[in-house]
Amino acid sequence: MTDRIDVQKRVSDSQVEMTELVLPNDTNQLGNLLGGRLMHWIDVAAALAAMRHTGEVCVTAAIDNMSFHAPINLGSMVILKASVNRAFSTSMEVGVRVEVENPKDGTSFHANTTYLTFVGIDDHNKPLPAPPIIPESQEELRRFESAGVRRQIRLEERNRLNSLHSSRYTSNKEVES
Ligand SMILES: CC(C)(COP(=O)(O)OP(=O)(O)OC[C@H]1O[C@@H](n2cnc3c(N)ncnc32)[C@H](O)[C@@H]1OP(=O)(O)O)[C@@H](O)C(=O)NCCC(=O)NCCS
C-alpha cells in the first residue's frame, strides 16, 4: 500500500476559491469590512487548501504580517484564492490572494496577499509529515522558491525572539536573586 506521505501532490490539487459578500454585520461604523473578518476568511480559505493537500485536519501555526491597503466597502464581493506554495517537514506555507470585485460595475482590485503556516495533525494533536508538492508552472515554481526564503526568515526571526526572551528572563532572574 502507498503511504500518504509518498504521494506527491500538485499545487492545483490544493487550490481553493472562496467568495464572500460583505454584509452589514461584517463592517465597522464607516461601512467598511472589518480587518478581523477578512483575517477569518483568509484563515478558513488557507485551512481548506492545507486540508486538500494533506487529507488531514490542519491547524494554523502562524500568520505572516498582514497589511490592509484599501478599504473594502459594504456590498463588495471578496474572492479568496488559496493554494499550498510549498511543503516542508510537517509544515506547509499557504498563500491567499484576496481580490475585491464591485458587483455593480465589475471592476476589481487586489486587496491583499497573506502567507500562513499550517500543520497537519494526528488524533493526538501531533504534527504529521506533509506530503511533498510539485510546482508545475513558472508561477508555481516562483512561489515555491519564495516560500523557501520566507521560511528561512521566519525561522531566523523565531530564533532571535527566543534568544532575546531567554536572555531577558535570565537577567531578570539575576536581578531578583
Ligand atoms: C502548530 C503545532 C501543531 C506545532 O506543534 P509542535 O509540537 O510545536 O511541533 P514543532 O515544533 O515540531 O513544529 C511543527 C512544524 O510547525 C512549524 N512551526 C511551529 N510553530 C511555528 C511558527 N510560529 N511559525 C512558523 N512555523 C512554525 C515548525 O517549524 C515545524 O515545521 P517543519 O516540521 O516543517 O520544520 C502546535 O504548536 C499547535 O497545535 N499549535 C496550536 C494550533 C492552533 O490551535 N491554531 C489555531 C490558533 S487559534
The ligand as an SDF file (V2000), in Angstrom:
LIG
                    3D

 48 50  0  0  0  0  0  0  0  0999 V2000
    1.3420   24.1070   15.3100 C   0  0  0  0  0  0  0  0  0  0  0  0
    1.6250   22.9390   16.2810 C   0  0  0  0  0  0  0  0  0  0  0  0
    0.8620   21.7080   15.8140 C   0  0  0  0  0  0  0  0  0  0  0  0
    3.1520   22.6740   16.1950 C   0  0  0  0  0  0  0  0  0  0  0  0
    3.4100   21.6010   17.0510 O   0  0  0  0  0  0  0  0  0  0  0  0
    4.7980   21.4190   17.8290 P   0  0  0  0  0  0  0  0  0  0  0  0
    4.6400   20.2790   18.7230 O   0  0  0  0  0  0  0  0  0  0  0  0
    5.2250   22.7490   18.3410 O   0  0  0  0  0  0  0  0  0  0  0  0
    5.7280   20.9150   16.6550 O   0  0  0  0  0  0  0  0  0  0  0  0
    7.0680   21.5140   16.0210 P   0  0  0  0  0  0  0  0  0  0  0  0
    7.7750   22.4870   16.8880 O   0  0  0  0  0  0  0  0  0  0  0  0
    7.7960   20.3150   15.5330 O   0  0  0  0  0  0  0  0  0  0  0  0
    6.5120   22.3320   14.7580 O   0  0  0  0  0  0  0  0  0  0  0  0
    5.9110   21.6500   13.6850 C   0  0  0  0  0  0  0  0  0  0  0  0
    6.1220   22.4510   12.4170 C   0  0  0  0  0  0  0  0  0  0  0  0
    5.4620   23.6950   12.5590 O   0  0  0  0  0  0  0  0  0  0  0  0
    6.3760   24.7480   12.3420 C   0  0  0  0  0  0  0  0  0  0  0  0
    6.0210   25.8350   13.2440 N   0  0  0  0  0  0  0  0  0  0  0  0
    5.6960   25.7420   14.5450 C   0  0  0  0  0  0  0  0  0  0  0  0
    5.4750   26.9630   15.0570 N   0  0  0  0  0  0  0  0  0  0  0  0
    5.6760   27.8390   14.0440 C   0  0  0  0  0  0  0  0  0  0  0  0
    5.6230   29.2560   13.9370 C   0  0  0  0  0  0  0  0  0  0  0  0
    5.3120   30.0260   14.9720 N   0  0  0  0  0  0  0  0  0  0  0  0
    5.8960   29.8170   12.7430 N   0  0  0  0  0  0  0  0  0  0  0  0
    6.1940   29.0730   11.6580 C   0  0  0  0  0  0  0  0  0  0  0  0
    6.2800   27.6990   11.7040 N   0  0  0  0  0  0  0  0  0  0  0  0
    6.0150   27.1230   12.8810 C   0  0  0  0  0  0  0  0  0  0  0  0
    7.7370   24.1800   12.6760 C   0  0  0  0  0  0  0  0  0  0  0  0
    8.7690   24.9000   12.0230 O   0  0  0  0  0  0  0  0  0  0  0  0
    7.5900   22.7680   12.1460 C   0  0  0  0  0  0  0  0  0  0  0  0
    7.7470   22.7920   10.7320 O   0  0  0  0  0  0  0  0  0  0  0  0
    8.6040   21.6610    9.9260 P   0  0  0  0  0  0  0  0  0  0  0  0
    8.2810   20.3380   10.5440 O   0  0  0  0  0  0  0  0  0  0  0  0
    8.1000   21.7520    8.5250 O   0  0  0  0  0  0  0  0  0  0  0  0
   10.0270   22.0500   10.0750 O   0  0  0  0  0  0  0  0  0  0  0  0
    1.2620   23.2860   17.7520 C   0  0  0  0  0  0  0  0  0  0  0  0
    2.0670   24.3600   18.1910 O   0  0  0  0  0  0  0  0  0  0  0  0
   -0.1980   23.6410   17.9150 C   0  0  0  0  0  0  0  0  0  0  0  0
   -1.0490   22.7690   17.9870 O   0  0  0  0  0  0  0  0  0  0  0  0
   -0.4880   24.9350   17.9670 N   0  0  0  0  0  0  0  0  0  0  0  0
   -1.8700   25.4080   18.0920 C   0  0  0  0  0  0  0  0  0  0  0  0
   -2.5360   25.4270   16.7200 C   0  0  0  0  0  0  0  0  0  0  0  0
   -3.8650   26.1210   16.7910 C   0  0  0  0  0  0  0  0  0  0  0  0
   -4.6640   25.8450   17.6500 O   0  0  0  0  0  0  0  0  0  0  0  0
   -4.0690   27.0540   15.8550 N   0  0  0  0  0  0  0  0  0  0  0  0
   -5.1990   27.8970   15.9010 C   0  0  0  0  0  0  0  0  0  0  0  0
   -4.8650   29.0660   16.7430 C   0  0  0  0  0  0  0  0  0  0  0  0
   -6.2690   29.8640   17.3630 S   0  0  0  0  0  0  0  0  0  0  0  0
  1  2  1  0
  2  3  1  0
  2  4  1  0
  2 36  1  0
  4  5  1  0
  5  6  1  0
  6  7  2  0
  6  8  1  0
  6  9  1  0
  9 10  1  0
 10 11  2  0
 10 12  1  0
 10 13  1  0
 13 14  1  0
 14 15  1  0
 15 16  1  0
 15 30  1  0
 16 17  1  0
 17 18  1  0
 17 28  1  0
 18 19  1  0
 18 27  1  0
 19 20  2  0
 20 21  1  0
 21 22  1  0
 21 27  2  0
 22 23  1  0
 22 24  2  0
 24 25  1  0
 25 26  2  0
 26 27  1  0
 28 29  1  0
 28 30  1  0
 30 31  1  0
 31 32  1  0
 32 33  2  0
 32 34  1  0
 32 35  1  0
 36 37  1  0
 36 38  1  0
 38 39  2  0
 38 40  1  0
 40 41  1  0
 41 42  1  0
 42 43  1  0
 43 44  2  0
 43 45  1  0
 45 46  1  0
 46 47  1  0
 47 48  1  0
M  END
$$$$
